[in-house]
Amino acid sequence: MRRYLADQPRLAAVVRACRRAARRASAEARDESGSAVVEFVFLGTLLLVPVVYFVIAVGQVQGGSFAVVSAADHAAKVFAAAEEPGAAHSRAAQAALVSVQDFGFDAGDLTVSIACGSGACLEPGSTVTVEIALDVPLPLTGGLGMSFARVNSSATQIVEQYG
């Protein structure tokens, strides 16, 4: 090959120029070694933080939905099992509050609504419907009062006919 290049001076010059360019390119590549790690860490953090926050927010909404279903069910059962309407309202509200607090939510975010079916409350065979609404706060905001979502649930219970 060297003999062939010696016979072709222009071709030899082109080959030498290509080799010099290749050496310069490899030297420049060596100067940037390690920058890919920095870029990966920076971009990974920049993209990972919002994704993790979104997953936490979705988990909190899911926890809120479990809380309102549990609160509505317990409040309706407590109300239907009570003997007088005055005590039934306060006991049902307290049962809903305890159930929501078990899931880590505040009492200020809770709304309880109790409605009796046809007839007076607590008559044998009548129905009691409890509707619960909960404002799910934004995750990691530390009690700023900013609501992320509102979840609702209702439960209906029949008052026993024969006590």
N, C-alpha and C positions, 0 to 999 in steps of 0.2 A: 504494500500500500504506500509505503514511503517512497518507493521508486516511482510509483505512478504520480504521487503528489509533486515529486521533484521535477517531473516532466511537465507538469501543469502548474505554473506559478500562480495564476489567478485562482485556481481551485484551492491551492495551498493557503493563500491569503484568506479566502472565505472560511476555510476550516479553522484557521487560527482565530479569526474574529468570532466564530461561533463558540470556540472553546473559552475565549476570554469572557464572552457574554454569559456563558453557563457558569463560570467561576464567580462572576459578579452577582448573578442571581442567587447562587447558593450562599454567598456571603451575606446578602441582604436577608435571605430567609433565616440564617442563623441569628441575625440581629433581632428578629421578631420572636424568637423562641420564648414561650411562656405567656405570650399575650393572649393566646386562645383560652387559657385557663381563666385569666382575668375576665375576658369577655363572657365566658360561659357562666362564671359565678355571678357577674353583674346582671346579665340578662335572665339567668335562672331565678335569681332573687326577685327581679322586677316582675317576672311573669308568675312566679309561684305564690307570692303574697296575696294577690287578688283571688287566685283560685282557692287558696286555703280559707280566706275570709268568706268566700261564697259558700264553701262546704260547711263552714261553721254556721252561717246564716240559715242555710237549708235545714241543718240539724236542729237549730233552735225553733224554726217554724214547725218541724215535725214533732218536737217535744211539746210545743204549744197545742198542736192538734190532739195529741194524746191526753194532755192535761184537760182540755175542755170536754172531751168525750167522757173521761173519768169523772169530772166534776158534775156534769149534767146527769150522769147515771146515778151517782151517789146522792145528789141533792133530790132527785125525783123519788128515790127509794126512801130516804129519810122523811120527806114530806108525806108520802103515802102511809108511812108507818106511824106518824104522829097521831095524837088523840084530839088535839084542839088546834084550830087554824092559826092562832096567834103564835103559839110555840112552833108550829110547823114551818112558818116562814123563816123565823130566825134560825132554827136548826138546819133547814135546807141551805140557807145562805152560808152558815158556818161550815157545813159539810163541803160545799163547793169551794170555799176559801181554803180549807185544809187540803183538799185534793189538788188544787192549783199550786199551793205552796210546796207540796211534796215534789212537784216537778221543777221547783226553783223560780217560780214567777211571783211577782209582787201582787199584793191585794189591790193596789190602785189601778192595775191594768184590767181588772175583772169586772164584768157586768153580768148580773143575775136577774132573770125575769121569770116569774112563776105565774102560770095561768091555769085556772081550773076549767074543766070541761063543763058540759051541761049540768046544771044544778049547782048546789053549794059545794064548797071545798070539803073534802073528807067525808062526803056521803058514801055509803057502801055502793060500789059499782061505778062511781064517777072516776074521771081521769084527771091526772095532774101532769101538766107539761112544763118542764123547766128548760129555759133557753139560756145558754152561757155564751158570752163573747169575751175574747181575750185579745188585747193588743200586745203583740210580740215585739219586744224592743230590739233595736239593732244590737248585734253582738259587740262586745268590748267597748261600749260607749259609757259604761259606768254610771247609769242612772240619769242621763241627760233628758230622759223623757221622749226620746225619738222613737216612734213606732215604725217597725219594719213591715208588719203584716197584721191583719185582724183575722182571727180564726173563730168560727162559730160551731156550736153543736146544740142539739136539743134531745131530750129524752122524755118519754111519756110513760107514766106508771098508772096502773089501775088500782084504786083503793079496794082493799079486800071487802067482800060482801059479808063475811061471817066473823070478821075480827080474828 
